[in-house]
Amino acid sequence: MSFTPPYKYITASELAEKVKQADPQQVQVIDVRDDDFVGGNIVGAKNSPSNAFYDNVKELVEENKIICSLLSDCALSQVRGPKSARIYSELQKELHPDSKQEVLVLRGGFTEFAQQYKNDPALVEKYNSMYHDQ
């Protein structure tokens, strides 16, 4: 039996297109990085640190119920992003079973996104290379 996650992955270039064309009521990026959020973020991202995500997820679901695409983002999208997307998606389906909201996870996370778009102020803000460039 195979497991199908309740979210889909999106690439950095697909997200860049969504962010540039987005109506704020259509796409919301939820960045679940903890202390590493201060090193820069996707423009318009809302920080909901993974260490408190479970405590805040119901509020996030209610705040974003009219959004068409909700994106969960972390540094690499290997643990925090997918876990948060799963938790969000499950609660969203429980509270709003008829919702058509799409829950996405950024493949490669903020790290990959920033490598490609750190110099584009329409996509990345507050970028600080101290946190990312080694």
C-alpha positions in Angstrom: 0.0 0.0 0.0 1.5 3.3 -1.0 1.0 6.6 0.9 0.0 9.7 -1.0 0.7 12.9 0.9 -2.1 15.5 1.2 0.0 18.1 -0.6 1.9 18.6 -3.8 5.4 19.8 -4.5 6.1 23.0 -6.4 9.5 24.0 -7.9 11.2 27.3 -7.3 10.5 28.5 -10.8 6.8 27.6 -10.5 6.6 29.4 -7.2 8.4 32.5 -8.6 5.7 32.7 -11.3 2.9 32.4 -8.8 4.4 35.0 -6.5 4.9 37.5 -9.3 1.4 37.1 -10.7 -0.4 36.5 -7.4 -3.3 38.3 -6.0 -2.8 38.2 -2.3 -6.1 36.4 -1.9 -4.8 33.6 -4.2 -1.4 32.5 -2.7 0.0 32.6 0.8 3.5 31.4 1.6 3.8 30.0 5.2 7.4 29.8 6.1 8.0 27.3 8.9 11.7 28.1 9.5 12.6 28.9 13.0 15.6 31.1 13.8 16.8 30.9 10.2 13.8 33.0 9.0 15.7 36.2 9.8 18.2 35.6 7.0 15.6 36.4 4.3 12.3 35.2 3.0 10.0 34.9 0.0 8.2 38.2 -0.5 4.9 38.2 1.4 5.7 35.0 3.4 4.1 34.6 6.8 6.5 33.1 9.4 4.9 30.3 11.5 7.9 28.6 13.2 7.8 24.8 13.1 8.5 24.7 16.9 5.1 26.3 17.5 3.3 25.3 14.3 1.0 22.7 15.9 -0.2 25.3 18.4 -1.0 27.8 15.7 -2.3 25.7 12.9 -6.0 26.2 13.6 -5.6 29.9 13.4 -3.6 29.6 10.1 -6.3 27.5 8.6 -9.0 30.0 9.5 -6.9 33.0 8.4 -6.2 31.4 5.0 -9.4 29.6 4.2 -10.1 31.8 1.1 -6.6 31.4 -0.3 -6.4 29.1 -3.4 -2.8 27.9 -2.8 -1.1 27.7 0.5 2.6 27.0 0.4 4.7 25.5 3.2 8.3 26.4 3.0 11.4 25.7 5.2 15.1 25.6 4.6 15.3 22.4 2.4 11.7 21.1 2.5 12.8 17.7 3.8 11.2 17.7 7.2 9.6 20.9 8.5 7.8 22.0 5.3 6.3 18.6 4.5 5.3 17.9 8.1 3.7 21.3 8.5 1.9 20.9 5.1 0.5 17.5 6.2 -0.7 18.9 9.6 -2.3 22.0 7.9 -3.9 19.9 5.1 -5.5 17.4 7.5 -6.9 20.1 9.8 -8.1 22.2 6.8 -10.0 19.2 5.4 -11.5 18.5 8.8 -12.7 22.1 9.3 -13.6 22.9 5.7 -14.3 19.6 3.9 -15.6 21.3 0.8 -12.5 23.6 0.4 -10.7 23.4 -2.9 -7.5 25.0 -1.4 -4.3 23.5 -2.8 -1.5 22.9 -0.3 2.0 22.9 -1.7 5.5 22.3 -0.5 8.5 24.2 -2.1 10.9 21.6 -3.5 14.4 22.5 -2.3 12.9 24.9 0.3 14.0 28.5 0.8 17.7 27.5 0.3 17.2 26.5 -3.3 14.7 29.4 -4.0 17.2 32.0 -2.6 20.1 30.6 -4.7 18.1 31.3 -7.8 16.2 34.5 -6.8 18.1 36.3 -4.0 18.8 39.2 -6.3 15.2 39.7 -7.3 13.4 42.0 -4.9 10.0 41.0 -6.2 10.7 37.5 -4.9 13.2 37.6 -2.0 13.3 40.2 0.8 15.7 40.8 3.7 18.3 38.3 2.3 21.4 38.1 4.4 24.2 36.0 2.9 25.6 35.4 6.5 22.8 33.0 7.0 23.0 31.2 3.7 26.3 31.5 1.8 29.1 29.3 3.1 
